[in-house]
Amino acid sequence: MIRTPFPVLTADEAAGLIQDGQTLGFSGFTAAGSAKVIPAALARRATREHAAGRPFRVGVLTGASTGRSLDGALAEAHAISFRMPYQSNSTLRRQINDGEVKFIDTHLSSMQQKLRYGFLGRPIDWAVVEASDVTRGGGIVLTTSVGASNTYLRLADKVLIELNARHPASMLGLHDIFEPQDPPARQEIAIYSPSDRIGSPICVVDPAKIVGVVMTDLADETKDFEPATAVTEQIGWHIADFLVAEMRAGRIPSDFLPLQSGVGNVANSVLAALGEHPDVPSFTMYTEVLQDSVVPLLESGRCRFASTCALALSPDMMKHVVDNIAFFKSRIVLRPQEVTNHPEVVRRLGVVSMNTAIEVDIGGNVNSTHFFGKTLMNGIGGSGDFTRNAYLSIFSCPSTAKGGAISSIVPLAAHMDHNEHSVQVVVTERGVADLRGRDPSERAQLIIENCAHPDYQPQLRDYLRLIKAGGHEPLSLSLGLAMHRQFLRHGDMRNIDWEEFR
């Protein structure tokens, strides 16, 4: 039985302390380390309040997305007034797109400093964090993520802790908690290799702020990602072959560069290919999230060290890590998102960024957040933090979606998160378009010929022929979004009649 010097509360007692209209900073970066029982109890309370005809909604701040007991439960109870900086829950997504919940999409690296600067315009009333241990002096050992928890704990008026027995106190030493000073006193973040440690293994708060502790014994609510497919595996091998070619050309050092990889089955396929490729040397990672695929790479030595913000592992894989915690503490460090995603550090280390796109236009602009320009998927997350500062920035996606009815390669992206000035390489299962040193016309030709699906190549070539000559970009204001409009009218982007949209 875990002992704590602070008052032990039930989840319902903790939730009863929170008032309508307050702002809460929750632990969690993906479902890793996410608060679980207090937000679920808060959702139950909101349901009771609403049934009694009383308003009850709170502002929700996290590191990134969370689990079903946080975003899911609160959204289903209609208990969220505003949300930032990132989410991935289907119910919450619908409420955001319907205008019920105000969502502020922001780069993850800037979340913590925006709070410190006062840019949110409201105080943080409560920090609600999951911990593996807490000391009488206010020392808090976090669990499977850091996210923005350190900043929430420092800025919040009051603190509630979920003390999770599933994650033992032996996790002490896995985290590296560092918060930079604000301008004009800010100095460099002294990380010169992914394994450098610069902070404290614990968060420390005034113990007077800790109102209570709720005991739990729960695994993270991590989702099972879709398994690899022939398409995602082909994307993975295209990227691995491309990076090997860059190394042979002398543009990547022979001992490689740190890698950043997004989440999902494409990211898993890329890491699997890099781990299996005989010509890829052992590598390090400086990234946001580690998934199951990285654990065997660490054990085999293919990945020498991984700096991350979260361990988004399945329960069985997390148990394996905990059972071998001494081994993994020498090979993994968990940092705040402000540090893992920091532009200065990403550029200094020469990180190779690998992220996924919803669509890419022939100018090299990437949409990673919105369908058809206005319907939010998840948010920009940390993709921009890495893309804009990477040594080499790569975006990948399957060439089609919806059974081929949608082309991921379009004349003009309906929403632009990463512009042509930051995107260097585009990859689909069809091939690789290396955009470096290419003008807009050359980029358009490369993307169409190397990345677009054969079903769409003829009409994309036709688009280039139809647009009026002159100008620097291959752009027609009248036809740029015609393929999107074609889908909305006919349910398929193929077989477009360009004259219909002139």
Summary of the structure (lengths in Angstrom):
residues: 502
radius of gyration: 23.3
end to end distance: 71.1
largest distance: 74.5
contacts: 1813
relative contact order: 0.11
helix: 33%
strand: 21%
